[in-house]
Amino acid sequence: MKVLGIETSCDDTGIAIYDSNHGFISNELHSQNDLHTLYGGVVPELAARVHMNTISVFLEKIFTKKTIMPKIDLIAYTAGPGLVNSLLVGAAFASSLSFFLKIPIVPVNHMEAHLLSPMLSDSSIKFPFIGLLVSGKHTQLISAQEFGKYELLGDSLDDAAGEAFDKIAKLLGLRYPGGPEIFKLAQMSTKNTLFFPRPMINHSNLDFSFSGLKTFTANMIKKHDLNIQMKANIAQAFQDAVIDILLIKSKKALQNKGWTKLVIAGGVSANLLLRKKADMMIKKYFNGKVFFAHPKLCTDNGAMIAYLGFLRRHEAKKNQLEIKVRSKWLIKDLF
């Protein structure tokens, strides 16, 4: 089976084709980072407009290059969560294509696609496991009992981790998105004596809060002469605090469930220090294993949408003219 995946949940336009026998035939991604850097974050109206200008160009590129239009068996698209205008672009395009070509269509959950994206590069991942979804809009701990059966164990009460990275990067004069820029700057830190707070790590629940850490870091930036060395020290201390919070909460979730497998997905999961520390933590305390998506599949992409569409192929419908999107769609609400 060949599945066309369409991703437009935020500011990345992703188009991919997944072949259940041979893996990915194509995976195209257009990033709007250069555009939104001018504004220090994503502008929803601009994001939707770029999706409209990009999606048909990508599709034509894929099909012209591969000449496989007649062979597509299923179309999957991101129905939520995300920016409603961006979601509508992908949904309308997918529905129109499905109706015109008489190909079944299936709407999928963007966060479930992230959660299962590590399976694209590692088929050994088996349920159950704890999932840490960490991106610009979400920081969540998920109990993944089996495919389609998820429990939300912890959520962000304010800023998501990726959002906090973006905001601190902006205060440090760095580009958007902030995560990769802070990681690079932190590499320059030497003899760092700064230590930033780890909010909520001693709470019994598994929720996250990064607004206090963000405010603490912002005040630290205001207090100091921001030469390059101080910027690097602040970046390192902030990054260390975020990673510690994520892993302390993940450790608690694993202990509560008595499980030994951790899946970390989403844009922030590309952070190399997070990967290193997560691997050390899971081996030290659980003699288990941590799984990540391939670095190219950590951010939003059509590949994970196509793959999830294949897994949910039994839910596909033909002649579906209704355009379905849900800007807020919790993974625990899947069935």
Secondary structure as UniProt FT lines:
FT   STRAND          2..7
FT   STRAND          13..19
FT   TURN            20..22
FT   STRAND          23..30
FT   HELIX           33..37
FT   TURN            38..40
FT   HELIX           44..66
FT   HELIX           69..71
FT   STRAND          74..80
FT   HELIX           84..101
FT   STRAND          105..109
FT   HELIX           110..116
FT   HELIX           117..120
FT   TURN            123..124
FT   STRAND          129..134
FT   STRAND          139..146
FT   TURN            147..148
FT   STRAND          149..154
FT   HELIX           161..171
FT   TURN            172..173
FT   HELIX           178..186
FT   TURN            187..188
FT   TURN            199..202
FT   HELIX           211..223
FT   HELIX           228..257
FT   STRAND          261..265
FT   HELIX           267..270
FT   HELIX           272..286
FT   STRAND          289..292
FT   HELIX           295..297
FT   HELIX           302..311
FT   HELIX           313..315
FT   HELIX           331..333
//
